């Protein structure tokens, strides 16, 4: 259990999710990189917040300041116990990337599945109707399931890190079943320890007795049901429930409060949340906005995507069966589907009809405009580099309005998560049609 001081503001931080590659999931302890997945408790963050635009001023771009910043960064002093990877070429023709529901249901005798986390979140969710089927697949098809990282597309081919080998494939058919991730909304105090994703809550829900749920769709209602909460805070005019979600909301008596402003602070071992006309003292703030498909690998291999304004998330461009113009296929959560049973069906049939009563209908009928990350803005846009939303807006006001240009000017997306979190949130809020370029390797080697 390692709380970390942030790079510039020296604020106490903890991971908001246990997914590999997200902020503070790996930390440096005595010069070595260690996994850092634990249920964070509210802590006084301390530190000094200042505009990150100061860092870019000429007066601070000198050797002494840069040396000080490097000493407090979450980086090892030197490379130790390095691994020499053996490069091996394989002739696998069909590869599934990701071990979510749709990935496991895609597995057959002609394919292999590669994922960096084989403990799929389904196993932690007692409300998931397919939990027993997922356990059965994990047990009975274990010989075709491999733990490893997709590193991206290189001139030599498609690269995967499996143990101490780099496996290279030439032109395989890839099924992207990487699912989606819950990303932290923008509000004052969104970086505090105890502000966590739904996925982290599922893993450690026994540690939190009293939580406040944030979200716009069915997963927010499911989280409220699991936690015993009767309230969900959603951004103004951004309720995105399916028919099933609305039925669950009514059956459980859960209120969805549309709010324009949310502020969270530390208060004697708790998180104190204040919004438009209410307040609460809780053990954790659990955010479950619509899941953002993990696009970095999909984009890296040349597949396109677009911002679906009715959902406020980026979805890979695909046909009714999930095929993309790049020749690869996307299924389940990576396609934007948040319902477990529809996710499983998407592997073998056209599920468009089922999706017409879910938020994904906006992918097919481009209308509406939602901001699932807008809780009054404020707070941190980039936790890795300590860049606040107001810092981003300073550069936007200067004319830098795309995520790529903001990366070059403000420094967002340059931290340890390589834009896996901040690029999507900032892009969605600004309406940027493109994100950053997700270059290989997608995970550090």
N, C-alpha and C positions, 0 to 999 in steps of 0.2 A: 504494500500500500504506500504509494509515493505521490504526495502532492508536490507540484512543481511550481517554481516561480517563473512567471512569464518573461519573455525575452527582453522587452523594453520597459514595460510598466512595473515589473517585478511583483505582479499580483499572484496570489495563490490560485493555482489551477488544478483541475482534475479532469480525467476523460469524461465526455458526455455519452460515449458509446464505446463498446469494446471492439469494434471492427478494426482490423489491421489497417494501418495507414492513416487513421484519423488522429486528430491532435491529442497528444499526451498518452496515447495507448502504449507507446514504447518510450521508456525514459533511460537516461544514462545514470548508472549506479557504479561508483568506483571505476569509471572508465569503460564499463561494459553496458551494452544496450540490453534492457530487460523488458519483458511484457508487463504492462501496468493496468490490469483490468480489475477494478474493485468498486464496491458501491460507495460513492463519495458522500460524505456528510457535510452539511452546511458549515462553512468556516469563514472567519473574517479574512477577506482577500488581501487587505493592506495595499501596499504599493502606491505609486504616484501616477495618475493618469494625465497624459499630456498629448497634444496633437502630434500624430506621427508625421505630419507635414514638416515639423521642425527637423526631423532626422534627415530630410532631403535638402535642407538648407546648406549652403556652401560652408558656413561656419563650423558645422559639425561633421563635415566629410573629411576628417583628418585621421591620421593613424592612431593617435592615442584614444579617441572615442571609439573607433572601430575595434581596438583591442579590448576595451572594457566590455563592450557589447558581446564580443565573442566569448569572454570568460563566463558570462552568466547565461549563455545559450544552452539549450538542452542538446548538447553535442559532445561526443567523446573527445578527449584531449588528443588522442592518436588512435590509429587503427591497430587493434590488437586481436590476436587469435583470428586472423583473417582466414577466409575459406577460398581455396583454389578450386573453382568449379570445373568439372569435366564436361565437355561439350559432346552431346550425343545426338545423332539424327535418327528420327523414327519415321515410320511410314503410316502412322495413324491417319485414317481418312476422315473420321467423324469424331469431333471433340465437343463435349459439353463443358462450358465454363460456368461454374456456380453450382452450389448444392442446396438450393432452395427447393420448394415443392415442384416447380415446373422442371427444374434440372433433373431431379430424381425420377420424375415420371417420364422424362425423355430417354432415360437410360435403356439401351437394348444391347443385344449381343454384338452389334456392329460398331458400338461407340465406347468411348471412355469418358469419365467425368473427372475434371480437375478443379479443385476449389481450395482456397487457403483456410477455410473454416468448415469442417465437416459436422460441427455441432450446430446444425441449422436452427434458426430461431423458432421453428415450428415445435421443436422439442421442449421449449420453455413456455409455450402458450397453451394453457388448459382449455381455451375456447376454440382451438383449431380443430376442425372436424376430421382432419386427415392425419392426425398425429400417429395413430397406430399403423396406417399404411406407410407413412414415412419411415417409421422404425423398422418395418418389415423390409423395405427396399434397402435401407442401410445395412441390414443384416444379411440378406440373401444375395445382394449384388456387390458385396464388399470388394470382390476381386477386380471389379472394373471401376472402382472409385479411388482416386489418387489425391493425396494432399499436396498442394503446390500452388505457385503463383503464376498467373498469366502476365508476362513482362511486356508484351506488345509485339508489334510487327517490326522486323528489321530487314535489312537488305538480304540477309541470309535465310529469312523465313520467319515463321511465327515462333516466339520463344517462350518456354515455360521453365520456371525454376522448380525442380522436384528434388528435394533433399540437397545433396551437394552436386547435382547435375543441372546443366542447362540443356533442355531437350528442344531440338529444332525440328519443326514440321514444315513441309513444303505444301502450300495450298490446301490445307484441310478444310472441310466443311465445319464451320463452328456454329454451335447453338449457344447463344448467350442467354444463360439463365441466372444471371448475376443478381437479380432482384433489385430492390430499391433501398434507400436509406432515409431515415428521419433526420432532417437537418434543423439546427437551432434557429428559431425565429429571431427577429430583431426587436429588442425591448431593453430598457435600462436594467442592468443586472443580469443579462443573459449569459455572462461568463462565470457566474458564481458556482462553486462546488455545490452539488445538489440539484442543479439544473441539468436534467438527463433526458435521453431519448427513450421512447417506448421500448426499444430493444433492450436497453440496459435495465429498465424497470422490470421487464419480464424475467431477466436473469436473477435479479436480486430483490424481487418484490417483497420478500419476507422481512427485509431490512427497513422498509418504509411503511409506517402505519397510517400516515395522513398525507395525501398528495393533492396537488392541484393539477388538473389535466388541461393541456392546451391542444387544440387541433380543430380540423374542419370536416373530416370525413369519418367513415365507419370505424377506423382504427381508434380514433379518439373516444368514440362511444364504447368500444370494446375495452379500452383501458379504464374508463370510468367504471364499467361494470366490475372488472377485476379488482379495482382498488376500493370499491364501495363508495365512490364519490358520486354525488348527484348533480355536479356542475361541470361543464366544459366551457372554457373560454375560447372563443373563435374570433378572428379578425372581422371587423365590420363588413357585412355583405359578402361573407365568404363561407357560408354553410354549404358543404358539398357532400351530402349524404346520399346513398343509394336508397332504393325502396326498402331493402332489408335493414339498412342502418336506421331509417326513420321508424320502422316498426320496433326495433330494439330500443331506440330512444324512448318511445312511448310506453313500451312494456316495463321498462326499468325506471321510468319517471325521472329521466335525466334532462336537465335544462341546458340549452346551449345559449350562453350569453354572448352576444356580439359586442365586442369592446373596441374602443378607439385608442386606448392608452393603457399600458401595463408597466409597472415599475416593481422591481424586486430588490430587496436589500437583506443583509444579514442581521439577525436579531436574536442574541442569546441562544445560539445553538439551533435556531430555526431559520427558515426563509420567510420573510414577510412580503406578501404580494399585495399591491394596491392597484385597482383598476377603476374604470369610470365611476361606478357607484358601489364598490365593494372592496373588501380586503380579507385576507386570510393568513394564518400563521401555520406553516406546513413543514413537513420533513423533506419534501422534494417537489420540484416543478417538473412534470413529465410532459414533454412535447411530442405530439404525434400528428404533425401536418401531413398532407398527402405525401406518400413516399416518392422521393425523387429517384428515378431509375439510375443505376450506376452506369453512366455513359462513357466513362473514361476509356475503357477497353473497346467499346463499340465504336467510338469516334476515332480511336487510334488506328483501327484497321481500315478506315476510310468510309465507314457508314455515316449517313447524315442524320440530323435530328432537327427539331424545331421547338420553339417555346409555344406551348398550348396555353393561351391566355385565360381560357375558362377554368383551368386548373392551377395555373401559376407554376407549372413544372415543365421540364424539357423531356420530350418523348422521341425515341428513335423513329425515323420514317419507315413504315412497314405496310404490307398489305393485310388482308383479312386473316391470313394464316401466319403472319409474323415474318414473312420473307422481306429482306431489305435489298435495296438496289445493289449493294456491295457483294451480294451473293451469299451472305450469311443470314441466319435466322435469329429472331428474338422471341422469347416466350415469357409468360408469367409476369412477375413484378418488374422485370427489365423492360417490359412492353408498357408498363403503367397500370397493370391489373393488381388491385389490392385485395380481392376476394380469393381465399384459398382454393375453393372448389372450381371457380372459373379459371384460376391459374393452372390447375391440373388439366382442365378440359382444353386449354389453349394449345396443349402439346399435340393433340390428335384431331381437333376439329375447329371449324370456324365458329368463334364465340362472339362475333360482332353483335348478334341479337341480344345476348346476355348483357352486353356492355352499354346498351342504350339507356339503361336506367342507373348508370354509375357515372362518376365524374369523367370517365374516359370517353363519354359521348362527345365531349368537346373536341377530342382529337378528330372525330369524323365530321362534326358540324362545328366549325371554328367560329364560336361566338362566346360572348360573356368575357368577363375579366375578373380574375380573383387574385388576391394577395395573401396566400396562406402564411407568409412570413412577416406580415406587417402588424405588429402590436404597438404601434406608436413610434416605431423605429427607435433610434438611440441604441446604446450598448455597442457590442463588438461585432464588426463585420468579418474580421479575421482574427481568430484567437492565436494562431501561430505567430503572427507578426505584430500583435497588439495594435491593430488598426480599427479604429472606431467608425461607426456609420457617419458621423460628422466629418471625419477625415476624408472618407470616400466622396461625400457631397462637395467638399472643397474642390476636389479635382473634377467632379462632374460639372460644377459651375464654371470651370475653366475650359470646358468643351470636351473632356475625355469621358465619353458616355458608354463605350463598349467595355466589356470585361477585360479583353485583351489589352486595351490601352490603359485601363486602370491598373492592371498588373504591372505595366511598364512604368507608370508614374507614381502610384501610391504604394506598391509593394505587396498588395494582396495576392494570394495564390503562390507566393514564393517560399512559404514555410514548409514544415515537415509533411503536411498532408497533400502538398502539391495541387491545391485547389479542389480537392475532393469534397470540401464542405463550402467554403466561402464563395467560390465561383458561381455555383448554382443559386445561392441565396441572393447575392448581389445582382446577378444577371436577371433573375426573376423580378426583383423589385424595380429594377431600372428598365425592364422590358427589352433587354439586349437580345438580339436575335441569334447571336453567336456567343460562345464561351471562349475559354483559352484553348490553345492547342495542347492536347494531351499527348506528350511525346514519350517515346520509349527511353528507358524502362519505366513502367508504371509503378513499380516498387523499387526502392533502392537495392542495389546489388552489392 
